[in-house]
Amino acid sequence: MAYYKEVQCTVVSETKRSDSGGTWVEYGGMRSDMKKKGMVLFLTGLLGMSLFLGGCTSKSEKKALEYKQLGISQMKEAKYEDAVSSFQKALDQSLGRIRAQELDVCYYKALAQYKSGDTKAAIKTYDGLVDYDKKNWEVYYLRGSVLLADGQPDACLKDYDKAVSLNDSDAELYGHISENLQNAGRTQEAQKYLEQGLKLKPSSASDYENIGKLYVIKGDTENAVKMLTQAADKGADRAYLALGKLYTSEKKTEDAKAAFQKYMEKHPKDADALEQLASIAADAGDYADAATYYKDAMEAASGDQVKELQKALVAVYEKNGDFASALEEAKDYVADYPEDETMQKEYEFLQTRVLTGLENTGTDNTQQADDTAADTTTEGNGQ
């Protein structure tokens, strides 16, 4: 933590940069809507390994830490352009020198750049990190993913190959790469990485979990369940989460609920598990339970996930015939996300419905509530 090294392109005032900003691709890949939530969890794991310096005493170091924390808070609120600015201000405090603290900020900045919609600058930021440490597999993986999102598959594959060469025993890495490529339409390359990962021999609980997820990607449910069950038995709690999602996709609702509830025995505030349980409850027509799960998930979630959960909660209230609660939630939503035109229309619809006395909190108007929720889905709420 006492060493310093110049890093080009990353610790320069934004006003002096000729390039634009940068962005990020999330774990789970690039599906129709980039399926951002999945990958962002993986990236958050990488970027969350904060390398805080102990004993910050200088004024500039304290100011840098303040800007960093502000940027992180802004990311949780999906204010990505503001976060980029805050992270740059944190870097400006270093006067062009890089230590562990500044490196950490660079990773956060690259993620914020991607999330703001600017892949070019994120690539530029990762270029600087690669120049700083050419033996760091994570940086090659991250840059490769952004290159893929930026429409540069050849450069992406080069970075992915480099990442694997530096970390060839990590089944999780093979899985992330395979999914990204598959969802980008690079089926042949995706299959290559998948098969490489499946050749690994598990030894730890996390190995069993990650190889189980590879079998999920492959579509081999039998082996996926076998591996994930062994992982859970060996103490990998998140294997229960993966099992629950797998059972859900197989329409094995009771098995899915059991797996999620097992996971929540140790992780009662996990937003992903709560969201899955909410979805199961909603599909079963248990709308009151679904609403409770969604509200709990919103309290535990951050960033874009909160936005999607809140839209789902509006739909569940409507299905339950509780249009007053749906209106209240929609009002909060459009205040936070005024750019969402579809939900703005839904909010106006709910205002009309409640004001004209059509609200029904009982059970005699179930079909009408279902129709309203269906309208919400059709208009693009994704629920």
C-alpha positions as CSV (number, residue, x, y, z in Angstrom):
1,M,0.0,0.0,0.0
2,A,3.0,2.3,0.1
3,Y,3.9,2.0,-3.6
4,Y,3.0,4.5,-6.3
5,K,2.8,4.1,-10.0
6,E,1.6,6.3,-12.9
7,V,-1.5,5.1,-14.7
8,Q,-2.2,6.7,-18.0
9,C,-5.8,7.6,-19.1
10,T,-7.3,6.9,-15.7
11,V,-6.3,9.7,-13.4
12,V,-6.8,12.7,-15.6
13,S,-9.3,15.4,-15.2
14,E,-12.4,14.7,-17.2
15,T,-12.2,18.2,-18.7
16,K,-8.8,17.2,-20.3
17,R,-9.9,13.9,-21.7
18,S,-10.6,13.7,-25.4
19,D,-12.4,10.4,-25.0
20,S,-16.0,10.0,-23.8
21,G,-17.0,7.8,-20.9
22,G,-17.4,4.1,-20.5
23,T,-19.8,1.4,-19.6
24,W,-20.2,-2.1,-18.4
25,V,-21.7,-5.5,-19.3
26,E,-23.2,-7.6,-16.6
27,Y,-22.8,-11.2,-15.5
28,G,-25.4,-13.4,-17.2
29,G,-24.7,-11.7,-20.4
30,M,-26.3,-9.8,-23.2
31,R,-29.8,-11.0,-23.7
32,S,-32.6,-9.0,-25.3
33,D,-32.3,-6.3,-22.7
34,M,-28.7,-7.1,-21.9
35,K,-30.0,-9.0,-18.9
36,K,-28.0,-6.6,-16.8
37,K,-29.0,-7.7,-13.3
38,G,-27.2,-11.0,-13.4
39,M,-23.8,-9.8,-14.4
40,V,-23.9,-6.8,-12.3
41,L,-24.0,-9.1,-9.2
42,F,-20.7,-10.7,-10.4
43,L,-19.1,-7.3,-11.1
44,T,-20.3,-5.9,-7.8
45,G,-18.5,-8.8,-6.2
46,L,-15.3,-8.0,-8.0
47,L,-15.5,-4.3,-7.4
48,G,-16.8,-4.7,-3.9
49,M,-13.4,-6.0,-2.7
50,S,-12.5,-2.5,-1.6
51,L,-8.9,-1.9,-0.9
52,F,-9.3,0.9,1.6
53,L,-6.1,2.4,2.9
54,G,-5.6,2.6,6.6
55,G,-4.7,5.8,8.4
56,C,-5.8,8.3,5.8
57,T,-4.5,11.5,7.3
58,S,-4.1,14.0,4.4
59,K,-6.8,16.3,3.4
60,S,-6.7,15.1,-0.2
61,E,-7.0,11.5,0.9
62,K,-10.1,12.2,3.0
63,K,-11.6,14.2,0.2
64,A,-11.0,11.3,-2.2
65,L,-12.7,8.9,0.1
66,E,-15.7,11.2,0.4
67,Y,-16.1,11.4,-3.3
68,K,-15.7,7.6,-3.6
69,Q,-18.5,7.0,-1.1
70,L,-20.7,9.6,-2.8
71,G,-20.1,7.8,-6.2
72,I,-21.1,4.4,-4.6
73,S,-24.2,5.9,-3.2
74,Q,-25.1,7.4,-6.6
75,M,-24.6,4.0,-8.3
76,K,-27.1,2.5,-5.8
77,E,-29.6,5.1,-6.9
78,A,-28.8,4.4,-10.6
79,K,-27.4,7.9,-11.0
80,Y,-24.5,6.6,-13.1
81,E,-23.4,9.8,-14.8
82,D,-23.2,11.5,-11.5
83,A,-21.2,8.6,-10.1
84,V,-18.7,8.8,-12.9
85,S,-18.2,12.5,-12.1
86,S,-17.7,11.7,-8.4
87,F,-15.3,8.9,-9.0
88,Q,-13.3,11.2,-11.3
89,K,-13.2,13.8,-8.6
90,A,-11.9,11.2,-6.2
91,L,-9.1,10.3,-8.7
92,D,-8.3,14.0,-9.2
93,Q,-7.3,14.1,-5.5
94,S,-4.4,11.7,-6.2
95,L,-2.6,14.3,-8.4
96,G,-1.8,11.6,-11.1
97,R,-0.5,8.9,-8.7
98,I,-2.1,5.5,-8.1
99,R,-2.3,3.3,-5.1
100,A,-4.7,0.6,-3.9
101,Q,-7.4,3.2,-3.1
102,E,-7.2,4.8,-6.6
103,L,-7.2,1.4,-8.3
104,D,-10.4,0.6,-6.5
105,V,-12.0,3.8,-7.7
106,C,-10.9,3.1,-11.2
107,Y,-12.9,-0.2,-11.2
108,Y,-16.0,1.6,-9.8
109,K,-15.6,4.3,-12.4
110,A,-15.5,1.8,-15.3
111,L,-18.6,0.1,-14.0
112,A,-20.4,3.5,-13.7
113,Q,-19.3,4.5,-17.2
114,Y,-20.8,1.3,-18.7
115,K,-24.0,1.6,-16.7
116,S,-24.3,5.2,-18.0
117,G,-24.3,3.9,-21.5
118,D,-20.8,4.8,-22.6
119,T,-18.7,1.7,-23.5
120,K,-15.9,3.7,-25.1
121,A,-14.7,5.4,-21.9
122,A,-15.1,2.2,-19.9
123,I,-12.8,0.5,-22.3
124,K,-10.3,3.4,-22.0
125,T,-10.4,3.1,-18.2
126,Y,-9.8,-0.7,-18.4
127,D,-6.9,0.0,-20.8
128,G,-5.2,2.0,-18.1
129,L,-5.8,-0.8,-15.6
130,V,-4.4,-3.4,-18.0
131,D,-1.3,-1.2,-18.5
132,Y,-0.9,-1.1,-14.7
133,D,-1.1,-4.8,-14.2
134,K,-0.9,-7.1,-17.2
135,K,-1.2,-10.3,-15.0
136,N,-4.6,-9.4,-13.6
137,W,-7.2,-11.8,-15.1
138,E,-10.2,-9.8,-13.8
139,V,-9.3,-6.7,-15.8
140,Y,-9.0,-8.7,-19.1
141,Y,-12.4,-10.3,-18.4
142,L,-14.1,-7.0,-17.6
143,R,-12.6,-5.2,-20.6
144,G,-13.5,-8.2,-22.8
145,S,-17.1,-8.0,-21.7
146,V,-17.3,-4.3,-22.5
147,L,-15.7,-4.9,-25.8
148,L,-18.4,-7.5,-26.6
149,A,-21.1,-5.0,-25.7
150,D,-19.3,-2.4,-27.9
151,G,-19.5,-4.7,-30.9
152,Q,-15.9,-5.7,-30.9
153,P,-16.1,-9.5,-30.7
154,D,-12.6,-10.3,-31.9
155,A,-11.0,-8.0,-29.4
156,C,-13.3,-9.4,-26.7
157,L,-12.2,-13.0,-27.5
158,K,-8.6,-12.0,-27.2
159,D,-9.2,-10.6,-23.8
160,Y,-11.3,-13.6,-22.7
161,D,-8.5,-15.9,-23.9
162,K,-6.0,-13.9,-21.8
163,A,-8.2,-14.0,-18.7
164,V,-8.5,-17.8,-18.9
165,S,-4.8,-18.2,-19.5
166,L,-4.2,-16.4,-16.2
167,N,-7.0,-18.2,-14.3
168,D,-7.6,-21.5,-16.0
169,S,-9.0,-23.4,-13.0
170,D,-11.9,-21.1,-12.3
171,A,-15.2,-22.7,-13.4
172,E,-17.1,-19.5,-12.6
173,L,-15.1,-17.6,-15.1
174,Y,-15.8,-20.1,-17.8
175,G,-19.5,-19.9,-17.0
176,H,-19.6,-16.1,-17.2
177,I,-17.7,-16.0,-20.5
178,S,-19.9,-18.8,-22.0
179,E,-23.1,-17.0,-21.1
180,N,-21.9,-13.7,-22.4
181,L,-20.9,-15.2,-25.7
182,Q,-24.1,-17.3,-26.0
183,N,-26.3,-14.3,-25.4
184,A,-24.3,-12.3,-27.9
185,G,-25.0,-14.9,-30.6
186,R,-21.4,-16.3,-30.5
187,T,-22.6,-19.9,-30.0
188,Q,-19.5,-21.8,-31.2
189,E,-17.1,-19.8,-29.0
190,A,-19.5,-20.1,-26.0
191,Q,-19.6,-23.8,-26.4
192,K,-15.8,-24.0,-26.4
193,Y,-15.5,-22.2,-23.1
194,L,-18.4,-24.2,-21.6
195,E,-16.7,-27.5,-22.5
196,Q,-13.4,-26.3,-21.1
197,G,-15.0,-25.5,-17.8
198,L,-16.8,-28.8,-17.6
199,K,-13.5,-30.6,-17.8
200,L,-12.4,-29.2,-14.4
201,K,-12.5,-31.5,-11.4
202,P,-14.3,-30.0,-8.3
203,S,-12.7,-30.1,-4.9
204,S,-14.3,-27.3,-2.9
205,A,-17.9,-26.4,-2.3
206,S,-17.6,-23.4,-4.6
207,D,-16.1,-25.7,-7.3
208,Y,-19.2,-27.9,-7.1
209,E,-21.5,-24.9,-7.2
210,N,-19.8,-23.3,-10.2
211,I,-19.6,-26.6,-12.2
212,G,-23.3,-27.1,-11.4
213,K,-24.0,-23.7,-12.9
214,L,-22.1,-24.8,-16.0
215,Y,-24.5,-27.8,-16.3
216,V,-27.4,-25.4,-16.0
217,I,-26.0,-23.4,-18.9
218,K,-25.6,-26.6,-20.9
219,G,-29.2,-27.6,-20.1
220,D,-28.2,-30.8,-18.3
221,T,-30.6,-30.6,-15.4
222,E,-29.7,-33.9,-13.8
223,N,-26.0,-33.2,-13.4
224,A,-26.8,-29.6,-12.4
225,V,-29.0,-30.7,-9.6
226,K,-26.4,-33.3,-8.5
227,M,-23.5,-30.8,-8.4
228,L,-25.5,-28.0,-6.8
229,T,-26.9,-30.3,-4.1
230,Q,-23.4,-31.5,-3.3
231,A,-22.3,-27.9,-3.2
232,A,-25.0,-27.0,-0.7
233,D,-24.2,-30.0,1.4
234,K,-20.6,-28.9,1.5
235,G,-21.6,-25.4,2.8
236,A,-22.1,-23.3,-0.4
237,D,-25.3,-21.5,0.6
238,R,-25.8,-19.8,-2.7
239,A,-26.1,-23.2,-4.3
240,Y,-29.6,-23.3,-2.8
241,L,-30.4,-20.0,-4.7
242,A,-29.2,-21.6,-7.9
243,L,-31.2,-24.7,-7.2
244,G,-34.3,-22.7,-6.6
245,K,-33.9,-20.9,-9.9
246,L,-33.4,-24.2,-11.7
247,Y,-36.4,-25.8,-10.1
248,T,-38.5,-22.7,-11.0
249,S,-37.4,-23.0,-14.6
250,E,-38.5,-26.7,-14.5
251,K,-41.9,-25.7,-13.0
252,K,-41.1,-27.6,-9.8
253,T,-42.6,-25.0,-7.6
254,E,-42.5,-26.7,-4.2
255,D,-38.9,-27.8,-4.7
256,A,-38.1,-24.2,-5.7
257,K,-39.7,-22.7,-2.6
258,A,-37.9,-25.2,-0.4
259,A,-34.6,-24.3,-1.9
260,F,-35.1,-20.6,-1.6
261,Q,-36.4,-20.9,2.0
262,K,-33.4,-23.0,2.9
263,Y,-31.1,-20.3,1.5
264,M,-33.0,-17.6,3.4
265,E,-32.5,-19.4,6.7
266,K,-29.0,-17.8,6.7
267,H,-29.7,-14.9,4.3
268,P,-33.1,-13.5,5.2
269,K,-32.5,-10.2,3.5
270,D,-31.3,-11.4,0.2
271,A,-33.0,-9.5,-2.6
272,D,-32.7,-12.2,-5.2
273,A,-34.2,-14.9,-3.1
274,L,-37.0,-12.6,-2.0
275,E,-37.8,-11.7,-5.6
276,Q,-37.9,-15.3,-6.6
277,L,-40.3,-16.1,-3.8
278,A,-42.4,-13.1,-4.8
279,S,-42.6,-14.4,-8.3
280,I,-43.6,-17.9,-7.2
281,A,-46.3,-16.5,-4.9
282,A,-47.7,-14.3,-7.7
283,D,-47.8,-17.2,-10.1
284,A,-49.8,-19.1,-7.6
285,G,-52.2,-16.3,-7.1
286,D,-51.0,-15.5,-3.6
287,Y,-50.8,-11.8,-4.3
288,A,-50.7,-10.6,-0.7
289,D,-47.7,-12.8,0.0
290,A,-46.1,-11.7,-3.3
291,A,-46.5,-8.0,-2.3
292,T,-44.8,-8.7,1.0
293,Y,-41.9,-10.4,-0.6
294,Y,-41.5,-7.6,-3.2
295,K,-41.5,-4.9,-0.5
296,D,-38.9,-6.8,1.5
297,A,-36.8,-7.3,-1.6
298,M,-37.0,-3.6,-2.4
299,E,-35.6,-2.8,1.0
300,A,-32.7,-5.2,0.4
301,A,-32.0,-4.3,-3.2
302,S,-30.2,-1.4,-4.8
303,G,-29.8,0.3,-8.2
304,D,-31.8,-1.0,-11.2
305,Q,-33.1,-4.0,-9.2
306,V,-35.2,-1.6,-7.1
307,K,-36.8,-0.1,-10.2
308,E,-37.8,-3.5,-11.5
309,L,-39.1,-4.7,-8.2
310,Q,-41.2,-1.6,-7.8
311,K,-42.8,-2.1,-11.2
312,A,-43.6,-5.7,-10.2
313,L,-45.1,-4.6,-6.9
314,V,-47.5,-2.2,-8.8
315,A,-48.6,-5.2,-11.0
316,V,-49.2,-7.4,-8.0
317,Y,-51.3,-4.8,-6.2
318,E,-53.4,-4.5,-9.3
319,K,-53.8,-8.3,-9.6
320,N,-55.0,-8.3,-6.0
321,G,-57.5,-5.6,-6.7
322,D,-55.8,-3.1,-4.4
323,F,-55.7,-0.2,-6.8
324,A,-55.2,2.4,-4.1
325,S,-51.9,0.8,-3.1
326,A,-51.0,0.3,-6.7
327,L,-51.6,4.1,-7.3
328,E,-49.5,5.0,-4.3
329,E,-46.6,2.8,-5.4
330,A,-46.9,4.0,-9.0
331,K,-46.8,7.6,-7.8
332,D,-43.5,7.0,-6.0
333,Y,-42.2,5.2,-9.0
334,V,-42.8,8.0,-11.6
335,A,-41.4,10.5,-9.1
336,D,-38.1,8.5,-9.1
337,Y,-38.1,7.5,-12.7
338,P,-40.0,10.2,-14.7
339,E,-38.4,9.0,-18.0
340,D,-40.5,5.8,-17.9
341,E,-43.3,6.8,-20.2
342,T,-45.1,3.4,-19.9
343,M,-45.3,3.6,-16.1
344,Q,-46.4,7.3,-16.4
345,K,-49.4,6.1,-18.5
346,E,-50.1,3.4,-16.0
347,Y,-50.0,5.9,-13.2
348,E,-52.5,8.1,-15.0
349,F,-54.7,5.1,-15.6
350,L,-54.7,4.2,-11.9
351,Q,-55.5,7.8,-11.0
352,T,-58.6,7.6,-13.2
353,R,-59.6,4.1,-11.8
354,V,-59.4,5.1,-8.2
355,L,-61.0,8.6,-8.6
356,T,-63.9,7.1,-10.5
357,G,-64.7,4.7,-7.7
358,L,-63.6,1.5,-9.4
359,E,-61.1,0.6,-6.7
360,N,-61.7,-2.8,-5.2
361,T,-59.8,-4.2,-2.3
362,G,-62.0,-7.3,-2.0
363,T,-62.0,-10.5,-3.9
364,D,-65.1,-10.1,-6.0
365,N,-63.3,-8.3,-8.8
366,T,-60.4,-10.7,-9.4
367,Q,-60.9,-10.9,-13.2
368,Q,-60.9,-7.1,-13.5
369,A,-57.7,-6.9,-11.4
370,D,-56.1,-9.6,-13.6
371,D,-57.0,-7.6,-16.7
372,T,-55.4,-4.5,-15.3
373,A,-52.2,-6.3,-14.4
374,A,-52.2,-7.8,-17.9
375,D,-52.5,-4.3,-19.4
376,T,-49.5,-3.3,-17.3
377,T,-47.5,-6.2,-18.6
378,T,-48.5,-5.5,-22.2
379,E,-47.5,-1.9,-21.9
380,G,-44.0,-3.0,-21.1
381,N,-43.7,-3.4,-17.3
382,G,-42.0,-6.7,-17.8
383,Q,-44.0,-8.4,-15.1
